[in-house]
Amino acid sequence: MGSAFRNVIVSSGVALALLAPVHAGDWTNDPYLIRKDEELLRCPMPGYMALLRRITPDRVGTLVQLAPADCRFVPRRRDDVSDLISAQRERFGPDAPPVPGDPEEISLRQFQLYLDGRLLHERGDQAAAVCRWNEVLEQPAEGRRWRSTRAAYMIGRSVQHSDPELAAKWYRAVRSLAAEGCADTLGLACASIGWEARAELDLGRIPRALALYLEQHAAGDPTADESILFACRRGLDEATLDLSQLAVDPVSRRIFTVWVLGAWGCYDFAPEGGMAGLAGRWCGALEDSGVVQPGLPEVDLLAAMAYECEDLERAREWSAMAPADAPVARWVRVKLACREGGLEDAIAAMRDFASSDGIEFEESIPPQRPHSAWSPAVHDDGHGPMRSRALCELGALLVSAGRFEEAFGAFVAGRSREDAAYLLERILSADRAAELVDGCFPDPAVAMGPLSPATWQPSWRWGNSVGEGFRHLVGARFLRELRVSDARAFVDSKERAKLDLLARLLATGDDSARRDGERAAALWDAAQLVRHECADIAATTSELGGYRAYWEYGRLAMPTADEMVRWESSATVPTHVRHMRYRAAELAWRASLLLPDEDPFTAEVLCEAGRWLAPHDPKSADRFYKSLVRRCGSTALGAEADRRRWFPPRT
């Protein structure tokens, strides 16, 4: 893949780009040509979940000393029966008596005591419930194996708010009991990590709370990522929070850095001074603590954070400390080059960056689950393949430099559908657009539609591909100019019969060797075909030029005078959404000129063509009305039009 993309951007034009096949997959509908300088100069980042996965240890117990229990997350609901059956079979074998059996049996008494405690807990009698659960733990080893972890866990939950210190001890006891061999079919060893973290958070011990939440995330608990967001935000609200304390703790430093970067686009959170202000304070605390040194694992993330809060000196210094091949640091360095140089310098830096290997972020695919207010989908430009983003940004810079064909190659390689469509429809000539589409999409069905953010799968797999859409766009452009033969090769196969008929009718209407009546009938049939059958085929799509014409973008994203001239000259004349009605009306007018005056057929042609324009453009329809009255005043339609002073309605 790297060599194919390299061909796209190393060539001076798009000749090599057209040799690279366009693969199925991740086309985006989010155009780059409406992004201003501040957007193009932003440093893309992986999303919050990808950043969190980067700092998550491979195994539980790496960050905090935990009892050697199986702490993997167990996605199960509360279940009382299966353990009871297992206990009976363990005692009596496969032919165990039906449960509940004798409640005085030592293996069954633990179930009764635990259930009594739970019922008391639900009634609000916490003290009595804790007594019952303590009785479970006081049973001999063989009489508490199946309910010890649950009893300890529930004791911890019952004192969570009143005595978080005691609750934390009970959560540690849950993991110790599980490590001793007590059953943990509900995965309470994993859940206890998160609840111990909450107890530590309530006690103000933020570094340990963060480390425990990250351990919970390592165990696979899907709620841990939201808990980390909550803990960081809760910590920031603490008046006594000392950022230097978090800066010197390795685990807290990584988590807080990920949170600051991941919460940058969070709509429901705005700290004092904004996210840029928070990032600036955090960068200052890190520098004051002296921890930012070459070899620091997260130094590339710190460089990106410094860049985002426009601390360019720190961004330059810290990105230089990162490994040369670190994708985040490389993005920072190329964005600094774009910011500090001119347009051509930015193009050269982005071209070199996009043509190199090793620029992808690890784990850049967003999680396949909805986000809550605590876990937002961070700014959307952080997700997706980074090479595609680099190519699309290169395309935007090339458009600003007036190098439209190179830009088209970059947009196709980067898979930006709207940007490439804008160049095809409004900037490049129709003939050149046809050549480019033919070269890029020899098999247009291979390029599937855009990905759905929820599933990361093509969202309209059974619809037209992007390649087919591009070809249809070129065909529509030819058809708007009534270049029917040129349009035929680019429209859908099911539409070609209409164009074949239209071509024959136009040829007959233009043949001066034929009788006027035959030519007029052909032109009238062509007008009706254009009005009723070809309008949808020839519809316009791209509106990007309108934004680019009137918005102030900046130094790197400024439309050129040449682009605006091309955009205006490629507009439909008149510039009306129902442009093909005017084409049809013009054909009808030509037909009427070949027909005799005071003829019912002439009146019908003039009246019907005028009705096509009258509701939306009475001024353009007026010539049909006047011609109808003057040329066919003795006909029924002409007389009625004269009486009404406008076109009579259809009967």
C-alpha positions in Angstrom: 0.0 0.0 0.0 2.8 2.4 0.8 4.3 2.3 -2.7 0.9 2.9 -4.3 0.3 6.0 -2.2 3.9 7.1 -2.8 3.2 7.1 -6.5 0.3 9.4 -5.9 2.2 12.2 -4.3 5.7 11.9 -5.7 4.6 12.4 -9.3 4.4 16.0 -10.6 0.9 15.4 -11.9 -1.6 12.6 -11.5 -0.3 10.2 -14.2 1.1 7.8 -11.6 -1.9 8.3 -9.3 -4.1 6.9 -12.0 -2.1 3.7 -12.1 -2.9 3.0 -8.5 -6.1 1.1 -8.0 -8.7 2.5 -5.6 -9.5 -0.1 -3.0 -12.8 -0.6 -1.3 -13.2 1.0 2.1 -13.1 4.1 4.1 -14.2 7.0 2.0 -15.1 10.1 4.0 -17.8 12.6 3.4 -16.2 15.2 5.6 -14.6 17.7 3.1 -11.2 19.2 3.7 -11.7 22.1 1.3 -14.0 23.9 3.8 -11.4 23.7 6.6 -9.7 26.9 7.6 -6.0 27.4 8.5 -6.6 26.6 12.2 -8.2 23.3 11.3 -5.5 22.3 8.8 -2.8 23.2 11.3 -4.3 21.1 14.1 -2.3 18.1 15.1 -4.4 15.0 14.7 -4.5 12.6 17.6 -5.9 9.1 18.2 -9.2 9.1 20.0 -9.5 8.8 23.8 -10.0 5.0 23.7 -6.9 4.5 21.5 -4.8 6.7 23.8 -6.1 4.8 26.8 -5.2 1.4 25.2 -1.7 2.7 24.6 -1.0 3.2 28.3 -2.9 0.2 29.5 -0.7 -2.7 30.8 -0.9 -6.1 29.2 -1.8 -7.8 32.5 -3.5 -7.0 35.7 -1.4 -6.3 38.7 1.4 -4.4 36.9 0.6 -0.9 38.3 -0.8 -1.8 41.8 0.1 -4.8 43.9 -3.0 -7.0 43.8 -3.7 -10.5 45.2 -3.0 -13.1 42.5 -6.6 -13.7 41.7 -8.2 -14.1 38.3 -9.4 -10.5 37.7 -10.7 -10.8 34.2 -14.0 -9.1 33.5 -17.0 -11.5 33.6 -20.1 -10.2 31.6 -22.6 -12.1 33.7 -25.8 -11.2 35.5 -26.5 -12.2 39.1 -26.9 -15.9 39.3 -27.8 -17.9 42.5 -28.8 -21.2 41.1 -25.8 -22.4 39.1 -23.5 -22.2 42.1 -26.0 -24.0 44.3 -26.2 -26.8 41.8 -22.4 -27.0 41.5 -22.1 -27.2 45.3 -24.6 -30.1 45.5 -22.8 -32.0 42.7 -19.5 -31.3 44.4 -20.7 -32.9 47.6 -22.9 -35.7 46.3 -21.7 -36.3 42.7 -23.7 -36.2 39.5 -26.7 -37.8 41.2 -27.1 -35.0 43.8 -30.5 -34.5 45.4 -32.6 -31.6 44.1 -31.9 -28.2 45.6 -32.5 -26.5 48.0 -32.0 -29.7 50.1 -31.3 -29.5 53.8 -30.4 -25.9 54.8 -28.3 -27.3 57.7 -25.9 -29.0 55.3 -22.6 -27.2 55.7 -22.2 -26.7 51.9 -25.7 -25.2 51.7 -25.8 -23.0 54.8 -23.6 -20.4 53.1 -26.2 -19.9 50.4 -29.0 -19.3 53.0 -26.9 -16.9 55.0 -25.9 -14.9 52.0 -29.5 -14.7 50.7 -30.7 -13.6 54.1 -28.2 -10.8 54.1 -29.2 -9.7 50.7 -32.9 -9.6 51.6 -32.0 -7.5 54.7 -29.9 -5.2 52.6 -32.7 -4.6 50.2 -35.0 -3.8 53.1 -32.5 -1.2 54.4 -31.3 -3.0 57.4 -27.6 -2.7 56.7 -26.3 -3.7 60.1 -28.2 -7.0 60.1 -27.2 -7.7 56.5 -23.5 -7.3 57.4 -23.9 -9.7 60.3 -25.3 -12.4 58.0 -22.4 -11.9 55.5 -19.9 -12.0 58.3 -21.4 -15.4 59.3 -20.7 -16.6 55.8 -17.0 -15.7 56.2 -16.9 -17.4 59.7 -17.9 -20.7 58.3 -15.2 -23.4 57.9 -13.3 -23.4 54.6 -15.5 -26.1 53.0 -18.6 -24.3 54.1 -17.9 -20.8 52.6 -16.2 -21.6 49.2 -19.2 -20.5 47.1 -20.3 -17.3 48.8 -17.2 -15.8 50.4 -16.3 -13.4 47.6 -19.9 -12.2 47.3 -20.2 -11.7 51.1 -17.0 -9.7 51.3 -17.9 -7.7 48.2 -21.4 -6.8 49.6 -19.9 -5.8 53.0 -17.6 -3.4 51.1 -20.6 -2.0 49.1 -22.6 -1.5 52.3 -20.0 0.8 53.8 -18.9 2.4 50.6 -20.2 5.9 51.5 -20.0 5.7 55.3 -16.4 4.4 55.6 -14.5 4.3 52.3 -11.3 3.2 54.1 -13.0 0.1 55.5 -14.7 -0.5 52.1 -11.3 -0.5 50.4 -10.1 -3.2 52.8 -13.1 -5.4 52.1 -12.5 -5.0 48.3 -9.0 -6.2 48.8 -10.4 -9.1 50.8 -12.5 -10.1 47.8 -9.4 -10.6 45.7 -7.6 -12.4 48.4 -10.5 -14.8 48.9 -10.6 -15.4 45.1 -6.9 -16.1 45.1 -7.4 -18.7 47.9 -9.7 -20.6 45.6 -13.1 -19.3 46.6 -15.6 -19.2 43.7 -16.0 -15.9 41.8 -18.4 -16.7 39.1 -19.6 -13.1 38.9 -16.1 -11.6 38.3 -16.2 -9.7 41.6 -12.4 -9.6 41.8 -12.5 -7.4 38.7 -15.4 -5.3 40.0 -13.7 -4.8 43.4 -10.8 -3.0 41.7 -13.1 -0.3 40.4 -14.9 0.1 43.6 -11.7 0.2 45.6 -10.6 3.0 43.2 -13.8 4.9 43.9 -13.1 4.5 47.7 -9.6 5.9 47.1 -11.0 8.7 45.1 -13.4 9.6 47.9 -10.5 9.6 50.3 -8.6 12.1 48.1 -5.9 9.7 47.1 -6.1 10.5 43.4 -2.9 8.8 42.1 -3.8 5.4 43.6 -7.4 5.8 42.3 -6.2 6.4 38.8 -3.9 3.5 38.9 -6.7 1.2 40.1 -9.0 2.3 37.4 -6.3 1.6 34.8 -5.9 -1.9 36.3 -9.7 -2.3 36.0 -9.4 -1.3 32.3 -6.6 -3.8 31.8 -8.9 -6.5 33.3 -11.4 -5.8 30.4 -14.1 -4.0 32.3 -15.9 -1.7 29.8 -16.9 0.8 32.4 -13.3 1.6 33.4 -12.7 4.2 30.6 -15.6 6.3 31.8 -14.5 5.9 35.4 -11.1 7.3 34.4 -12.7 10.4 32.8 -14.8 10.9 36.0 -11.8 10.5 38.3 -9.7 13.0 36.4 -12.5 15.5 36.2 -13.3 14.9 39.9 -9.7 15.4 40.8 -9.5 18.7 38.8 -12.5 19.9 40.8 -10.6 19.3 44.1 -9.3 22.6 45.4 -6.3 20.8 46.9 -5.3 19.1 43.6 -1.5 19.6 43.1 -0.6 19.0 39.4 3.0 18.5 40.3 1.9 15.5 42.5 0.4 13.9 39.4 3.4 14.9 37.2 5.9 13.0 39.2 3.8 9.8 39.5 4.4 7.8 36.3 0.9 6.3 36.1 -1.0 9.4 37.0 1.1 11.4 34.6 0.2 9.1 31.7 -3.5 8.9 32.6 -3.9 12.7 33.1 -2.1 13.4 29.8 -4.4 11.0 28.0 -7.4 12.6 29.7 -6.4 16.2 28.7 -5.8 15.2 25.1 -8.9 13.0 25.0 -11.2 15.5 26.6 -10.1 18.3 24.3 -13.3 18.2 22.2 -15.7 17.2 25.1 -18.8 19.4 24.8 -19.9 19.0 28.5 -16.6 19.9 30.1 -15.0 23.4 30.1 -12.4 23.9 32.9 -11.4 27.4 33.9 -9.4 28.9 31.1 -10.6 26.2 28.6 -8.9 23.0 27.6 -6.0 25.0 26.1 -5.5 26.7 29.5 -5.6 23.4 31.3 -3.1 21.9 28.9 -0.8 24.9 29.4 -0.9 24.5 33.1 -0.2 20.8 32.8 2.7 21.4 30.4 4.1 23.9 32.9 3.7 21.4 35.8 5.5 18.7 33.8 8.4 21.0 33.0 8.7 22.2 36.5 8.9 18.7 37.8 11.8 17.9 35.5 10.3 14.6 34.2 10.2 15.5 30.5 13.4 13.9 29.3 14.4 11.9 26.2 13.2 8.4 26.5 10.0 9.3 28.4 7.4 7.0 26.9 4.7 9.6 26.5 6.9 12.5 25.4 5.4 12.5 21.9 1.9 13.0 23.5 3.3 15.8 25.6 4.6 17.4 22.4 1.2 17.2 20.8 -0.4 18.7 23.8 2.0 21.6 23.8 1.4 22.2 20.2 -2.4 22.1 20.7 -2.2 24.9 23.3 0.1 26.8 20.9 3.2 26.5 23.1 5.3 26.0 20.0 8.7 26.2 21.6 7.9 23.3 24.0 6.3 21.4 21.1 9.4 21.7 19.1 11.7 20.7 22.0 9.6 17.8 23.2 8.9 16.4 19.7 12.7 16.4 19.2 13.0 14.2 22.3 10.6 11.6 20.9 11.8 8.7 18.8 12.2 9.7 15.1 9.5 7.2 14.0 6.9 8.1 16.6 3.8 8.9 14.6 2.5 11.6 17.0 5.8 13.4 17.1 6.1 13.2 13.4 2.7 14.9 13.0 3.8 17.6 15.4 7.0 18.2 13.4 5.2 18.4 10.0 2.5 20.7 11.5 5.3 23.0 12.8 6.8 23.1 9.3 3.4 24.0 7.8 2.9 26.7 10.4 6.3 28.3 10.1 6.8 28.2 6.3 4.9 29.4 3.2 2.3 27.5 1.1 5.0 25.7 -1.0 6.9 24.8 2.2 3.8 23.3 3.7 3.1 21.3 0.5 6.6 20.0 0.5 6.5 19.0 4.1 3.1 17.3 3.8 4.1 15.5 0.6 7.2 14.1 2.2 5.3 13.1 5.3 2.4 11.4 3.4 4.8 9.5 1.2 6.7 8.0 4.1 5.9 4.8 6.1 5.2 4.6 9.8 2.8 7.5 10.2 -0.2 5.5 11.4 -1.4 5.7 15.0 -1.8 2.4 16.7 -5.4 1.5 17.7 -6.8 4.3 15.6 -10.2 2.6 15.0 -12.9 4.0 17.4 -14.6 1.7 19.8 -17.8 -0.1 18.6 -20.1 1.2 21.3 -21.9 4.5 22.0 -20.3 7.1 24.1 -22.0 8.8 27.1 -21.5 12.4 28.3 -18.5 11.1 30.4 -16.9 9.3 27.4 -17.4 11.6 24.4 -16.3 10.8 20.9 -13.3 13.2 20.8 -12.9 15.5 17.8 -13.7 13.4 14.8 -10.5 14.2 13.0 -8.6 12.0 15.4 -10.0 8.8 14.1 -9.3 6.9 10.9 -6.2 6.1 8.9 -3.6 8.9 9.3 -2.1 8.5 5.8 -5.5 9.3 4.3 -5.7 12.4 6.4 -2.2 13.5 5.3 -3.1 13.0 1.7 -6.4 14.9 2.0 -4.6 17.8 3.7 -2.0 17.7 1.0 -4.9 17.9 -1.5 -6.3 21.0 0.2 -2.9 22.7 0.1 -2.5 21.8 -3.6 -5.9 23.3 -4.4 -4.8 26.5 -2.7 -1.7 26.5 -4.9 -3.9 26.0 -8.0 -2.6 22.5 -8.8 -6.0 21.0 -9.2 -5.1 17.7 -11.0 -2.5 16.9 -8.4 -5.0 17.7 -5.7 -7.5 15.3 -7.3 -5.0 12.5 -7.2 -4.3 13.2 -3.5 -8.0 13.3 -2.6 -8.7 10.0 -4.4 -5.7 8.4 -2.7 -6.9 9.8 0.6 -10.5 8.8 -0.1 -12.2 12.2 0.4 -15.3 11.9 -1.7 -16.7 15.4 -1.5 -13.4 17.1 -2.2 -12.7 15.0 -5.3 -16.3 15.5 -6.5 -16.0 19.3 -6.2 -12.9 19.2 -8.5 -14.6 17.0 -11.0 -17.8 18.9 -11.2 -16.8 22.5 -10.9 -13.0 23.1 -11.3 -11.6 20.7 -13.9 -12.9 20.8 -17.5 -15.5 18.2 -18.3 -13.2 16.4 -20.7 -10.3 16.3 -18.2 -12.7 15.1 -15.5 -13.7 12.3 -17.8 -10.1 11.3 -18.4 -9.3 11.3 -14.7 -12.3 9.2 -13.7 -11.6 6.7 -16.4 -8.0 6.4 -15.1 -8.8 6.2 -11.4 -11.8 3.9 -11.7 -11.4 1.4 -14.5 -13.6 -0.9 -12.4 -15.9 1.6 -10.6 -17.6 -1.0 -8.5 -14.5 -1.7 -6.3 -14.8 1.6 -4.4 -17.5 1.1 -1.7 -19.2 3.9 0.2 -18.3 5.7 3.4 -17.9 3.8 6.7 -20.6 4.0 9.3 -19.2 5.5 12.5 -21.2 3.1 14.6 -20.0 -0.2 13.0 -16.9 1.0 11.0 -18.5 -0.9 8.1 -19.6 0.4 4.7 -22.9 2.1 5.5 -24.5 1.5 2.1 -22.9 -1.7 0.8 -25.7 -2.3 -1.7 -25.8 1.2 -3.0 -23.7 2.8 -5.7 -19.9 2.8 -5.1 -17.9 6.0 -5.0 -16.4 5.2 -8.4 -19.9 4.8 -9.9 -20.9 8.1 -8.2 -17.9 9.9 -9.8 -18.7 8.5 -13.2 -22.4 9.5 -12.8 -21.2 13.0 -11.8 -19.2 13.4 -15.0 -22.0 12.0 -17.1 -24.4 14.5 -15.5 -22.0 17.3 -16.3 -21.9 16.3 -20.0 -25.7 15.9 -20.0 -26.2 19.4 -18.6 -24.3 20.6 -21.7 -26.4 18.3 -23.9 -23.3 16.4 -24.9 -25.4 13.3 -24.9 -22.9 10.9 -26.7 -20.1 11.9 -24.2 -22.5 11.4 -21.2 -23.6 7.9 -22.3 -20.4 6.2 -21.2 -20.6 7.6 -17.7 -24.2 7.2 -16.6 -25.8 4.1 -15.1 -26.4 1.3 -17.6 -30.2 1.5 -16.9 -30.2 5.2 -18.1 -28.3 4.6 -21.4 -31.4 3.7 -23.4 -32.9 7.2 -22.5 -29.7 8.9 -23.7 -29.6 6.8 -26.9 -33.2 7.9 -27.7 -32.3 11.5 -26.8 -29.3 11.4 -29.1 -31.4 10.2 -32.0 -34.1 12.8 -31.4 -31.5 15.6 -31.3 -29.9 14.3 -34.4 -33.2 14.4 -36.2 -34.0 17.9 -34.9 -30.6 19.2 -36.1 -30.9 17.6 -39.6 -31.8 20.4 -42.0 -32.4 17.9 -44.8 -35.6 16.7 -43.0 -39.0 18.4 -43.2 -39.7 21.1 -40.6 -42.6 19.2 -39.1 -40.5 16.0 -38.6 -37.7 18.1 -37.0 -40.1 19.9 -34.7 -41.7 16.7 -33.5 -38.3 15.2 -32.7 -37.2 18.3 -30.8 -40.5 18.4 -28.9 -40.1 14.7 -28.0 -36.5 15.5 -26.9 -37.7 18.4 -24.8 -40.2 16.2 -23.0 -37.6 13.5 -22.5 -35.1 16.0 -21.0 -37.8 17.5 -18.7 -39.3 14.3 -17.4 -36.7 11.6 -17.7 -33.2 13.2 -17.7 -33.6 15.9 -15.0 -32.5 13.6 -12.1 -29.6 12.2 -14.2 -28.2 15.7 -14.7 -28.7 17.0 -11.2 -25.9 19.1 -9.6 -24.3 18.0 -6.3 -21.3 20.0 -5.1 -21.7 23.2 -3.2 -18.2 23.6 -1.8 -17.3 26.4 -4.1 -20.0 28.6 -2.6 -18.4 28.3 0.8 -14.9 28.8 -0.5 -15.9 31.9 -2.5 -17.2 33.9 0.5 -15.3 32.6 3.6 -12.0 34.0 4.8 -9.8 30.9 5.3 -6.2 32.1 5.9 -2.8 31.7 4.5 -2.8 28.0 3.6 -6.5 27.4 2.7 -7.3 30.4 0.5 -9.1 29.8 -2.8 -7.2 31.3 -5.8 -8.7 33.6 -8.4 -8.3 30.9 -11.0 -10.3 28.4 -8.9 -13.1 31.0 -8.5 -13.2 31.7 -12.2 -13.4 28.0 -13.0 -16.1 27.6 -10.4 -18.2 30.4 -11.8 -17.7 29.4 -15.4 -18.8 25.8 -14.7 -22.1 26.9 -13.1 -25.3 26.0 -14.9 -26.8 28.9 -17.0 -29.1 29.9 -15.5 -27.9 29.0 -12.1 -31.1 27.2 -11.0 -31.6 24.0 -9.2 -34.1 23.0 -11.9 -31.6 23.8 -14.7 -32.8 20.9 -17.0 -36.2 22.5 -17.2 -34.6 25.4 -19.0 -32.7 23.0 -21.3 -36.1 21.3 -22.1 -37.8 24.7 -22.6 -35.1 25.8 -25.0 -35.6 22.6 -27.1 -39.3 23.3 -27.1 -38.7 26.8 -28.2 -36.6 25.5 -31.1 -39.4 23.1 -32.0 -42.0 25.9 -32.0 -39.9 28.0 -34.5 -40.3 25.2 -37.0 -44.1 25.0 -36.6 -46.8 27.1 -38.3 -48.7 29.9 -36.6 -52.3 29.3 -35.4 -51.7 25.6 -35.2 -53.0 23.6 -32.1 -49.8 21.7 -31.9 -47.7 24.9 -31.9 -50.0 26.2 -29.1 -49.6 23.0 -27.1 -45.8 23.2 -27.4 -45.6 26.8 -26.3 -48.1 26.4 -23.5 -46.6 23.3 -22.0 -43.0 24.6 -22.1 -44.2 27.8 -20.5 -45.8 25.9 -17.7 -42.5 24.2 -16.9 -40.9 27.5 -16.0 -43.9 29.6 -14.8 -44.1 28.4 -11.2 -40.4 29.2 -10.4 -39.4 31.8 -13.0 -42.3 33.7 -14.5 -39.9 36.1 -16.2 -38.4 33.4 -18.3 -41.8 31.9 -19.0 -43.1 35.2 -20.2 -41.7 34.8 -23.8 -43.6 31.5 -24.2 -46.8 33.2 -23.0 -46.4 36.2 -25.4 -45.6 33.9 -28.3 -48.6 31.7 -27.6 -50.9 34.7 -27.6 -49.4 36.4 -30.7 -48.8 33.3 -32.9 -51.8 31.1 -31.8 -54.4 33.6 -30.5 -57.2 31.9 -32.5 -56.5 28.4 -31.0 -58.3 27.3 -27.9 -55.1 27.4 -25.7 -54.1 30.8 -27.2 -57.5 32.4 -26.6 -57.7 31.0 -23.0 -54.2 32.3 -22.3 -55.2 35.8 -23.6 -58.3 35.8 -21.5 -56.4 34.7 -18.3 -53.4 36.8 -19.1 -51.3 33.8 -18.3 -51.0 30.1 -19.1 -54.3 28.1 -18.7 -54.1 25.2 -16.2 -54.0 21.6 -17.5 -57.4 20.0 -17.8 
